Amino acid sequence: MGRDAAPKLIGILAGMGPRSTAPFVDLVVDECQRQYGARDDLDFAPMLIYSLPTPFYIDRPIDHAALEATIRAGLRKLEDSGVAFIAMPCNSAHIYFERLAPSIHVPLLNMVDVALGALPAAARSVALLATRPTLESRLYQDALDRAGLRVLAGETWQARVDELILAIKTSAERAAAISLWQALVADLESDGADTLLLACTDLNAVSATGGTRLALVDATRCLAEAVVGQWLQIEGKEPALTTKMPRHQEIE
């Protein structure tokens, strides 16, 4: 990468939840290596990361006004710090996307759009794994319905997803969460799912541990890919992909 001019600064509004911040930054670093062969420290895209605690609780209703106001303040803090654009690695935060994006004067990437765009062409039955607020907002289901896809989502599945997310958030010990994850994936596969759509950043803590051949579309990974692509575009540089990454993965 050229080193004569200071590169543009990526803004990342993270912390939703707190354990999702570091995995997302790692994914962006991976994408720098994959998309343009970053090697030396100065090759990597500069990021300003704001890990913002928000009034989100797994076991009580959301105060939407308070949560939206907190996220908007975080976006403006990043904007005031001189970032060129912002990514929010949190699906639930995108419930407010249509109001948040016009509230700042730099681009705000849309995590939902990039994830939906990554669904494999062969997908027919999609298991949606998300927080309850994301599920209830229908951020994903409406688009999946329009595409004619069967969506596996509902109270039976959601109660198990809630239990899994709570296990991830409340314990540093991963064994219980991994067991819950693997059982959930096995049952979804038995129910006919061919694709898992991960629409919760917390699930990155366990999603690499499954044992299934289902296609996995991870909204977090999709957003990381879009972040580096956007950065290359505003830097006026063409990506030189060093490895090929499918638009979806299989869980090994």
Backbone torsions as a table, in degrees:
resi	resn	phi	psi	omega
1	MET	NA	150.4	178.2
2	GLY	-69.4	147.0	-174.5
3	ARG	-125.1	13.4	-176.6
4	ASP	-79.2	-42.1	-179.2
5	ALA	-108.0	149.9	179.0
6	ALA	-66.0	127.6	179.9
7	PRO	-70.9	157.3	178.6
8	LYS	-65.3	152.1	-173.8
9	LEU	-101.0	127.6	175.9
10	ILE	-84.1	134.7	174.0
11	GLY	-103.1	130.6	177.9
12	ILE	-125.0	114.5	175.3
13	LEU	-95.1	104.5	-172.2
14	ALA	-121.5	-161.3	179.1
15	GLY	91.0	9.4	-175.5
16	MET	-123.1	81.4	-1.1
17	GLY	-88.2	176.8	-174.2
18	PRO	-58.2	-35.6	-178.3
19	ARG	-74.3	-10.2	-178.7
20	SER	-85.9	-13.4	-173.9
21	THR	-66.4	-55.3	-176.5
22	ALA	-61.7	-44.0	177.5
23	PRO	-60.2	-35.2	179.8
24	PHE	-68.2	-43.1	178.6
25	VAL	-60.7	-40.5	177.1
26	ASP	-60.0	-40.0	178.8
27	LEU	-64.3	-38.6	177.6
28	VAL	-64.7	-42.0	177.0
29	VAL	-61.1	-43.6	176.6
30	ASP	-57.7	-41.2	-179.0
31	GLU	-67.4	-33.2	175.1
32	CYS	-60.8	-41.6	178.1
33	GLN	-68.3	-42.5	-175.4
34	ARG	-72.3	-44.3	-171.3
35	GLN	-80.0	-32.4	-179.0
36	TYR	-140.7	16.9	171.6
37	GLY	70.7	31.6	178.2
38	ALA	-55.9	137.7	-177.9
39	ARG	-134.0	-61.3	178.8
40	ASP	-76.2	158.4	-175.9
41	ASP	-54.4	-40.2	-177.0
42	LEU	-71.8	-10.0	179.4
43	ASP	-76.9	-21.9	-171.1
44	PHE	-82.3	150.3	-178.7
45	ALA	-67.0	135.4	176.7
46	PRO	-76.0	136.8	-177.7
47	MET	-129.1	138.8	169.5
48	LEU	-108.4	113.9	-172.4
49	ILE	-108.1	122.3	176.6
50	TYR	-112.9	105.0	177.7
51	SER	-89.1	101.0	-166.9
52	LEU	-104.4	114.2	173.2
53	PRO	-65.5	134.9	-177.1
54	THR	-127.4	157.5	179.9
55	PRO	-79.3	66.4	177.2
56	PHE	-117.5	130.4	-177.9
57	TYR	-129.2	133.1	-177.6
58	ILE	-70.2	-22.2	-171.1
59	ASP	-115.1	18.6	177.6
60	ARG	-152.0	159.2	-179.2
61	PRO	-62.5	150.2	178.7
62	ILE	-78.3	137.7	165.3
63	ASP	-86.7	93.5	-171.3
64	HIS	-61.8	-37.8	-179.9
65	ALA	-62.8	-43.1	-179.4
66	ALA	-68.6	-42.0	-179.0
67	LEU	-66.5	-45.5	178.9
68	GLU	-61.7	-42.2	-179.9
69	ALA	-63.7	-39.1	179.2
70	THR	-65.3	-44.4	179.9
71	ILE	-65.0	-42.9	179.6
72	ARG	-60.7	-41.4	178.0
73	ALA	-63.1	-38.7	177.3
74	GLY	-64.8	-41.5	177.7
75	LEU	-61.3	-43.4	-178.4
76	ARG	-68.0	-33.3	176.7
77	LYS	-63.2	-42.9	177.3
78	LEU	-66.3	-43.4	178.6
79	GLU	-58.5	-44.8	-179.6
80	ASP	-65.0	-20.5	-179.6
81	SER	-85.9	-2.6	172.1
82	GLY	95.5	19.8	178.5
83	VAL	-72.2	155.0	-179.2
84	ALA	-85.4	-29.7	175.9
85	PHE	-161.4	170.7	-174.2
86	ILE	-133.2	142.3	170.5
87	ALA	-119.7	139.4	175.6
88	MET	-114.1	100.1	177.6
89	PRO	-77.3	67.0	176.9
90	CYS	-155.4	116.7	-179.4
91	ASN	-65.6	-43.2	-176.7
92	SER	-61.4	-32.7	178.2
93	ALA	-62.3	-23.6	-178.8
94	HIS	-76.0	-5.2	170.7
95	ILE	-56.7	-31.5	-175.9
96	TYR	-102.6	12.0	-171.2
97	PHE	-55.2	-43.8	-174.9
98	GLU	-63.5	-23.3	176.1
99	ARG	-96.7	-30.4	-178.1
100	LEU	-72.6	-43.7	-174.7
101	ALA	-56.8	-44.0	179.3
102	PRO	-73.6	-9.5	-176.2
103	SER	-82.8	-7.3	176.9
104	ILE	-125.8	168.0	-174.4
105	HIS	-112.9	18.3	171.4
106	VAL	-125.0	156.0	-178.5
107	PRO	-62.3	143.2	174.7
108	LEU	-117.3	115.9	-178.3
109	LEU	-68.7	147.0	-178.3
110	ASN	-103.9	105.7	-177.1
111	MET	-63.2	-38.0	-177.8
112	VAL	-64.8	-45.7	-178.8
113	ASP	-61.7	-43.9	-177.2
114	VAL	-69.8	-32.4	177.9
115	ALA	-68.9	-45.2	179.2
116	LEU	-62.9	-34.6	178.4
117	GLY	-69.5	-14.2	-178.3
118	ALA	-95.1	-2.2	179.9
119	LEU	-61.3	136.8	179.9
120	PRO	-66.4	147.3	-179.3
121	ALA	-61.3	-27.1	-177.4
122	ALA	-83.5	-2.2	-177.2
123	ALA	-63.2	134.8	176.6
124	ARG	-128.9	-32.1	-176.2
125	SER	-134.3	108.9	-170.0
126	VAL	-109.9	124.3	173.7
127	ALA	-90.3	118.7	-177.7
128	LEU	-95.6	117.0	-179.4
129	LEU	-112.6	109.2	-171.2
130	ALA	-150.8	168.2	170.6
131	THR	-67.2	160.6	178.7
132	ARG	-59.8	-43.7	178.0
133	PRO	-61.1	-38.9	177.3
134	THR	-63.9	-44.0	179.3
135	LEU	-61.0	-47.6	-176.2
136	GLU	-67.6	-24.4	178.7
137	SER	-74.9	-18.5	-177.4
138	ARG	62.0	28.8	176.7
139	LEU	-54.6	-41.1	-176.7
140	TYR	-98.3	-39.8	-171.4
141	GLN	-60.8	-39.7	-177.5
142	ASP	-61.4	-41.8	179.0
143	ALA	-68.6	-38.8	178.3
144	LEU	-66.2	-39.7	177.0
145	ASP	-61.7	-43.2	-179.9
146	ARG	-63.2	-29.9	179.1
147	ALA	-81.1	-1.8	178.0
148	GLY	77.3	22.9	-178.2
149	LEU	-95.8	144.3	171.4
150	ARG	-73.9	131.8	-178.6
151	VAL	-113.3	121.9	174.8
152	LEU	-92.7	101.1	178.7
153	ALA	-160.1	147.6	-178.5
154	GLY	159.6	179.7	-170.9
155	GLU	-62.7	-39.8	-179.0
156	THR	-60.2	-48.0	178.6
157	TRP	-70.8	-40.0	-173.3
158	GLN	-65.7	-35.6	177.9
159	ALA	-60.0	-36.4	179.4
160	ARG	-74.3	-37.1	175.8
161	VAL	-64.7	-42.3	177.2
162	ASP	-57.9	-44.6	179.9
163	GLU	-61.8	-40.9	179.8
164	LEU	-65.7	-46.1	-179.2
165	ILE	-63.5	-40.3	178.1
166	LEU	-62.0	-41.4	178.4
167	ALA	-62.4	-38.6	179.3
168	ILE	-68.5	-41.8	-174.9
169	LYS	-73.6	-29.3	-168.4
170	THR	-104.5	-3.1	-177.5
171	SER	-141.5	136.9	174.1
172	ALA	-77.6	-15.8	178.1
173	GLU	-80.4	123.6	-172.3
174	ARG	-93.2	-13.1	-171.5
175	ALA	-59.0	-46.3	-178.1
176	ALA	-64.5	-42.8	-179.7
177	ALA	-65.4	-40.2	179.0
178	ILE	-63.6	-40.0	178.1
179	SER	-63.0	-43.3	177.5
180	LEU	-62.2	-42.9	-180.0
181	TRP	-61.3	-49.2	-175.7
182	GLN	-65.3	-38.1	177.3
183	ALA	-66.5	-40.2	179.5
184	LEU	-63.4	-46.9	-178.8
185	VAL	-62.7	-42.8	179.5
186	ALA	-60.9	-41.1	-179.6
187	ASP	-71.1	-35.9	176.2
188	LEU	-64.5	-40.5	177.4
189	GLU	-62.9	-42.3	178.7
190	SER	-62.9	-29.1	-179.9
191	ASP	-85.3	4.1	172.7
192	GLY	102.9	4.8	177.9
193	ALA	-66.2	139.0	172.0
194	ASP	-112.2	-11.6	-177.8
195	THR	-140.2	136.1	172.1
196	LEU	-104.2	125.7	176.0
197	LEU	-107.9	105.0	179.7
198	LEU	-83.4	108.5	-178.7
199	ALA	-116.6	38.4	175.5
200	CYS	-149.2	121.7	-175.9
201	THR	-65.9	-28.2	179.5
202	ASP	-61.5	-27.5	-176.6
203	LEU	-69.6	-12.6	175.0
204	ASN	-60.3	-22.6	-178.8
205	ALA	-67.3	-20.3	-176.5
206	VAL	-128.9	-11.1	-167.6
207	SER	-67.9	-18.8	-179.7
208	ALA	-85.4	2.8	-172.8
209	THR	-104.9	2.4	-175.7
210	GLY	-70.0	173.8	178.8
211	GLY	-137.1	63.9	-175.5
212	THR	-144.3	160.6	177.6
213	ARG	-98.8	10.9	176.8
214	LEU	-62.6	145.0	171.5
215	ALA	-68.6	140.4	-179.5
216	LEU	-121.1	119.0	173.2
217	VAL	-107.4	113.0	-176.4
218	ASP	-103.9	111.1	-178.1
219	ALA	-58.6	-32.4	179.5
220	THR	-65.3	-47.0	178.5
221	ARG	-64.1	-39.6	178.4
222	CYS	-61.5	-40.5	179.2
223	LEU	-66.8	-40.3	177.9
224	ALA	-60.3	-41.5	177.0
225	GLU	-61.3	-43.1	-179.8
226	ALA	-66.8	-35.4	179.6
227	VAL	-59.8	-48.8	-178.2
228	VAL	-69.6	-37.1	176.0
229	GLY	-61.8	-41.5	177.7
230	GLN	-64.9	-41.4	-179.6
231	TRP	-63.7	-43.1	177.7
232	LEU	-61.7	-38.7	-179.2
233	GLN	-64.6	-46.5	-177.6
234	ILE	-73.6	-21.6	174.2
235	GLU	-81.5	-6.1	179.7
236	GLY	71.8	31.0	-177.5
237	LYS	-117.9	145.8	177.8
238	GLU	-89.8	136.6	174.5
239	PRO	-66.9	146.8	175.0
240	ALA	-126.6	81.2	-170.4
241	LEU	-57.1	123.2	-178.7
242	THR	-89.5	-22.3	174.0
243	THR	-141.4	154.6	177.7
244	LYS	-93.4	128.7	175.6
245	MET	-117.7	124.3	177.5
246	PRO	-63.6	156.8	177.6
247	ARG	-66.8	-10.2	173.5
248	HIS	-143.6	165.6	179.6
249	GLN	-119.5	164.2	165.7
250	GLU	-107.8	138.7	176.7
251	ILE	-81.1	124.1	-179.5
252	GLU	-90.1	NA	NA
